[in-house]
């Protein structure tokens, strides 16, 4: 057990005083024991006071699935999908992940074809080409930051492809994603809110212009063209907050899941060298390893719902209007479902049963694309390098919504 973890604190604190939303626990990677205690003693737990107000914590795999699939009782639309209360300064930004059926289904249906199996098969050679270009231009035998040179760069290239966005400006997409999720209520860190607002306005104007271009052209297979020509979404151009909201959703969804799973995967293989040896001996394990990386990392830590009526969940009485937070990170460490759940095991038989992509109608629409990017990346890594070795301290971000990593110093060892 690492020196930073303090299980005594998690075990000695009064149960009713536990607040698992504290962002520093995710920065310090000391969250495990707090969630383990809730799963064991109080899997549907009421926190009466936190920086974001009172909320219910749903921490077991089974209860998370029960909430995530019951949109008639647990609403995304009422108060949004984050533990943070909706803020006036965001001016009513809307997107389909924060909608309930049927509105959710109509808008999601418009962009889903972009990640349909046939389109993914078409995209795979392009993804491989970009992965190869990134890997072949990395320094070998000298330290560099894996997050910036691989995780962020691959994600930026992929997002630029999905949006048919100007390739030379691809890092703007990552920046806009970061400022969306880096707010004080989620990170506990003060930021320049005026700079954030200016960044989001630049994002809105950029995509407003792209939208007008795509709407005037014949339909293509990028996300903006699909939205501009889709029956349920073509009028978003007249709803600036709805347009910005859906663009931001697609950027954040495409950025954070893949990027932090790429970083987390490198960390996991270094933390569990016997698993790395398994990979070297049998690269055919890569597809299953990808699912295990996503389970073990869990890039999106939580999703929030609001109860539309009184409801009994596993013996707890949830009242109409209550905030209900599904902790996906905890569900993916549930020992009832995943034996030795804290361990990274690349041939874990039920790795795909993770809840990192959510469940039900809100299951991440890009999950197959994320898996494909990770699979192609690790296939190409294995042909080039015997080891991606971590050579310094990993730096994680304080954030209770996105499990972010900013630095993974590595050295590459060729075969």
N, C-alpha and C positions, 0 to 999 in steps of 0.2 A: 504494500500500500504506500502511495507517495506521501511525502511529508506534508504536502499542502492540505490533504484531506483531514478533517477533524470530526470523526464519527461521534465523539462524545457530545459535541454540540447538538447534533441532530437527534441524539438519543435522550439528552437531558432536558431539552427545551419542552415546555408544556405544549401538548399536542395542539391546543386551540390557538397558540401563539405562532405556529409555524406559517411562514409566508415563503412559498417556494418560488415566488416571482422575482426575488431580489437579483438584479442583473450581475452583481459582482460574483455570484456563485458560478455563473456561466463563464465569466472572464477567468476565474481561478480554477475552473473545472472541479468544483467541490460540491456539485449538486446531487451526486449519486445517493448518498446516505439519507438525504432529506426525502427524496422521492421513495426510496426503499422503505422508509418508516411509514410514509403515508400508504403505500400499497399494502403493507402488512397490517397496519392498525386502523386505517381510516381512508379507504380508497376513494370515497366521495367525501371530501373534506371541506369544511367551511372556514374560510379565513375572514374574520370579522373586520380586519383593518389592514390596509396596505397603501402604498403611494397611489395606487389606482383604485382605491375603494374596496369594499367587500366583494368576495367572489368564492365560488365553489371550485375546488380542484378535483378533476376526474383523472385518476392516475393509473387505473388498471386497463389492460388491453381490451377486455370484454366490455367494460363500461364506456370506454372511448368509442368503440364501434357502435354501442347502443345509442349514444348521443349523436354521433356523426351521421347515422342513418335515419334519425327521427327528426326530419326538418319540419314536421307538422307541429312539434312541441318546441324544438330548439332552433331558433331562428338566427340566420346570418345577417338578415336584412335589418332587424330591429335596431341593433347598436354596433354592427360591424363585426370583424373577425379577430380583433386584437384585444388584449386585456385592457388596453388604453381606451378611455371614454372618447367618443367622437368629439372633435374640437371645432369650434366656430371658424377658426382661421383657415381650416382646410376647405371651407366653403361648400360642403356637401359633395365632395368627390365620391363618385359611385363607380362600382365595377361589378362584374357578374359573380365573382366569388362572394361578394357581400350582398347577394340577392337570394331570395327563396324561389322555388318553382312557383309559377311557370316562367317568370321573367328570366330567371337564371338559365333555364334550359334553352330558351330561344336565343339568347346572346351567345352562350357557350357553343351552341350547335354551329354557329357561323364560322368560328375559327378552328373547330376541331379537325376539319379535313387537312389542315396544314401538318398535323402530326399523325395522320392515318398511316397504317402499315405500308401501303403502297408508296406513299410519299417518303416515308422513312427509308425504304429500300433505295429510292432514288437519291436521297441525301447522303447515304452512307459513304459512297466514294468521295464526296466532297469533304465530309467530316474527316475521313481518313487522310486525305490530301493535306488538310489544314493541321491535323495532329502531327503528321510527318514533318511538315515545314517547321512547326514549333520545336519538336524534339531534335531535329537535325541542326537547329541553330542555338541549342543550349550549350553552355560551357561544360566540358567534361573534366572532372578532377579538381574543380575549384568551386568554392561555395557560392550559392545564389539563393534568392528567395523563391521557392517553389510556388508560393501563392501568386506572386506577381507574374512570373515568367510562364507558368503553365496554367494554373487554375483560372486566373482572371483573363489571361490572353485567349485561351481556348473558348471560354464562355463569351467573351466580347465578340470573337469571330463568328460564333454560332448565332448570337443574337443579331448581328449585322446581316447574316444570311437569312434568318427567319423574317426580318422586317424589310429585307432588301434596302438596308440603311447604308449611307455612304461609308465605305469600308475604312477610310482614313480617319473617320470620326468615331470609330466603334467604342473607344474607351468612354465616350460621353454616356453611352448606355449603362455602363457599369457605375459611373458617377451618379446618374439619376436614380439608379436602383439603390445605391448606398444612402443617399440623402433621404429617400423615402422611408427607410426603416430605422435610420439613426436619429431618433427623437428622444428627448430627455426622459419621457415617461417609460420608454422601453430600455434605455441604456443607463439611466441614472447620471448621465454626463450632459452638462449644459453645452449647447451649440449655438451658432449664430443663425437664428431663425430667419433673419432677413436674407441671408445668403441662401438658405434652403429654399425660401419662397422664390427667390430669383432663379434658382436652378430649375425648380418645377415649372416656372413660367417659360423658361427657355425650352424645356422639354415639350410643353404644350404647344408653343408656337412652331417648333420644328416639325412635330407630327401633324399639326394642323395643315402646314404647307405640303407635307408628304401626302396627306390624305387627299387634298385637292388635286394633286398631280395624279394619284392612282385612280381617283373617281373619274377623271377625264380620259383615262386610258382603258383599253379592254381589260377584263379581269385577269389577274395573274395569281400565282400560288404563294404570294407572301401574305403575312398577317394583315398588313394595312389594306392591301387590295381586297382581301376577303371581307374585312369589316366594312370597307367603303361600298362594296357591291352587295353585301348580305342584306336580305330583306328585313331582318330584325334589328340590324345595326347601322344601316346606311344613313339614318337620320341623326346619328351621334354627332355629326359635324355641327348640328344646331344645338348641341348640349355640351358645352366645353368641359364641364366637370365630369360628365359621363365619358366623354372621349378620353380625357386625361386619365381618369380612373382605370379604364380598361387597358390603355397603353401601359401605364405603370404596373398594373397587375401582370401583364404578359412579360414585361421587362424583369420585374422582381422574380416571377416564377421561373423564368429562364436563366436568371443569373444565380440566385442564392443556392438553389438545390444542387445544381451541377458543380458550381465553383467550390462550395464548402465540402461536398462529397469527395471531390478530387483531392483537396487538402487533407481532409480527414482520413482518406484511404491511405495516403502516404504515412500519416502518423500511426495508423493502426498496424500497418505491416512492420514498422520499426518497433512498435511496442510489443508485437507478438512475432518474434523472429522465426519460430517454428512454423507459423502460418506462411511466412514469406518463403520458407524452404519448400513447403507444400506447393506453392505457386510455381516456383522454379522447376519443380519436378513434374508438375502437371498443369500446363497453361490452359487445358480444357476446363479448369475450374473457374476461369475468369467470369463467365456470366453469373454464376452463383455467388462468387466473391463480390461482384458489383452490388447485388442485393444486400449482402451482409455489410458492405461498406455504408450503404444508405441507411440500413437499420442502425448500425453502430454509431454513425455520425448524427443522424436525424437532423437535417439542416433547418427544418422549420420546427421550433421547439413547442409551440402551442397554437391552437386555434380557439377562438372564443365563440360562444353562442349565447343567446338571451332566451330565457324561458317565456313562452307565450301563454302558458297556463301553469297552474300548480301541478306538480308531477312527483311521483315517488321513484327515485333512482337508487336501487340497491339498498332500500330501507331508509334513505334520507329524503326528507320532505323539501323539495325545491319549490319556491314560490314564484308565481307569475312576476316577471320583470327581473328575476335574479340573473346575475352574470355567471355563466358556466364555462370554465376553461378546461379544454381537453389538452393534457400534457402528453403530446406524442412521444417526446423524449423518454418519459416514464413508461408509457405503454410498450415501447420497444426494448425496455429492460425488465419486462415482467417475467419473473422466473416461472410463473404458471404456464407460460407459452414458450419461452426460450430458456432452456436449461443453461446454466452458466452465462446468464444474459449479459453480464458486464464484459465478458470475453469476446474477442473478435475471432471468429472461427469460419474460415473461408468455404468450408464444405458443410456448413450448417444446413441440415435437411430442410428446415422450414423458414429459411431466411426471407423468402418472399412474403411471408405472413406479416411483415412489418407494417406499421401504420404511418410511416414517414410521409406518404403521399396523401394521407387522409383516407376517408372511406365514403361510400355512398355517392350522391350526386355531385359532391364537391371534390371527389378524388382528382388529384392533379392531372390535368389533361395532357401535360407534356412528359408524363412519367416514362413512357417508352423511349422518348427522345433522350432524356437524361441518362437512362440505362445504356442506350446505344453509344452515347458520347464516352461514358466511362469505360464501356467494354472495348471500344476501338482504341482509346488511349492506353489502356493496360496491355492490350495485344501488341501495340507498337512499342511500348516501353520494354516489354519482355523480349522483343527481338533485338533490342539495342543494349540494354543495361542489365548487369547482374544484380545491381542494387541501387535503389534510391535511398541514400543514407542521410538521416537527419543528424546535423552536426552542431546544433545550438538549441537555444530555447524557443519553443513554440509560443507565439503570442496570440491569445484569443481575445475576442471583443466582448465588452460588457453589453449584453443584449439578451432579453428574455423572450424574444420572438424569433430571431434568426441566430442560429449557432455559428457565429462567424469566426474566422481565423484570418489574421492579417500577415503573420510571418511563420514560415516553415523553412529554416535554413537547411539546405541539403547539398550533398556532393554526389555526383553521378559516377558510378563505377561501370565501365564497359565490360562486355563479356571477355 
